[in-house]
Amino acid sequence: MYLIDAWSSAGVDSYRATNSHRAWVDDPSAAEFYYGGPLDSQATYDQILQEAKDLLEGEPAVEFIKSESLQGAQTLKSRGIQLDYIYIDANHAYENVLDDLMFYSELLTPQIGCVQVNDCCFSELGVKQNLGVLEAATKFCRLRGFLP
């Protein structure tokens, strides 16, 4: 199992810059309860990473890769890794989800490979977060002839 994440507060500024003019999109601080601390603080992400490492300590089949999503895909590809199952829960903006699906799908084993994406739905909460997962997944399926 490869756990790929930046575990970084840097994405918060980018999210705010992208959505600051959208009154219907909540500020990321609305989700601080979920993360257990301020989203602008690197300490919050360090704590999340440490909790995950503590939970999975001693599991030989688990590797943590601290990187941005696309760099993580490149890391796995450079190692010649193919996967039967990929679960993507990264940046939920349309362009980022589409990139993740396009690049990570190249790692799937032929005939078996399955991708699952987090928050692939239409909901009021999704609107408040400006999610583009469902739209990107739909486009990906059309572009790659992928069967949902």
SVG drawing of the C-alpha trace seen along z (x, -y; Angstrom):
<svg xmlns="http://www.w3.org/2000/svg" viewBox="-27 -38 39 47">
<polyline fill="none" stroke="black" stroke-width="0.4" points="0.0,0.0 1.4,-3.3 0.1,-6.3 0.9,-9.4 0.3,-12.9 2.1,-16.2 1.0,-16.4 1.5,-20.2 -0.4,-23.4 0.7,-24.9 -2.5,-23.8 -4.7,-26.0 -3.3,-29.3 -3.8,-27.9 -7.4,-26.9 -8.2,-30.3 -6.7,-32.1 -8.8,-29.9 -12.0,-30.4 -11.8,-33.7 -14.2,-35.4 -16.8,-32.6 -19.3,-33.5 -20.8,-30.0 -17.5,-28.3 -16.7,-27.9 -13.2,-28.9 -11.1,-25.8 -11.2,-26.9 -14.8,-25.5 -13.3,-22.0 -10.7,-22.4 -12.7,-20.2 -12.2,-17.3 -8.4,-17.8 -7.9,-18.4 -6.3,-21.8 -5.8,-24.9 -5.4,-24.2 -2.8,-27.0 -0.5,-25.3 2.0,-22.8 1.8,-21.2 -1.7,-20.0 -0.5,-18.0 2.6,-16.8 0.2,-15.4 -2.0,-13.7 1.0,-12.1 2.4,-10.9 -1.0,-9.4 -1.1,-7.5 2.5,-6.2 1.6,-5.2 -1.5,-3.3 0.5,-1.4 3.7,-0.9 5.2,2.5 3.2,3.1 5.8,4.2 3.5,3.7 2.9,0.0 5.0,-2.8 4.5,-6.6 5.5,-8.8 5.5,-12.5 5.0,-14.3 2.5,-16.1 0.0,-13.8 1.4,-13.8 5.0,-13.5 3.8,-10.4 2.4,-8.9 5.7,-9.5 7.6,-7.9 5.5,-4.7 5.8,-4.7 9.6,-5.1 9.7,-2.0 7.6,0.0 4.8,0.5 1.4,1.6 -1.6,1.7 -4.9,3.6 -6.7,0.9 -6.1,-2.8 -8.0,-5.0 -7.7,-8.8 -8.5,-11.3 -6.4,-14.3 -7.2,-17.8 -10.9,-17.8 -10.7,-20.6 -11.8,-19.5 -8.4,-19.9 -6.5,-18.2 -8.9,-15.2 -8.7,-14.8 -4.9,-14.9 -4.8,-12.4 -7.1,-10.0 -5.2,-10.3 -1.8,-9.8 -2.7,-7.2 -4.7,-5.1 -1.4,-4.4 -0.4,-2.4 -3.4,0.0 -2.9,3.6 -4.6,4.4 -8.1,6.1 -8.2,5.9 -7.4,2.3 -10.0,0.4 -10.0,-3.2 -12.1,-4.7 -12.3,-8.4 -13.4,-10.2 -16.4,-12.5 -17.5,-11.5 -21.0,-12.8 -23.1,-16.0 -24.1,-17.4 -24.8,-20.7 -21.6,-20.2 -19.7,-19.5 -20.9,-22.9 -19.6,-24.6 -16.2,-23.0 -16.3,-23.7 -15.7,-20.0 -15.1,-18.9 -14.7,-15.1 -17.9,-13.9 -17.3,-16.1 -13.7,-15.1 -14.5,-11.4 -17.1,-11.6 -14.7,-13.3 -12.0,-10.8 -14.3,-7.9 -15.0,-9.5 -11.4,-10.3 -10.0,-6.9 -13.0,-4.7 -13.0,-3.7 -16.0,-1.8 -17.5,-3.2"/>
</svg>
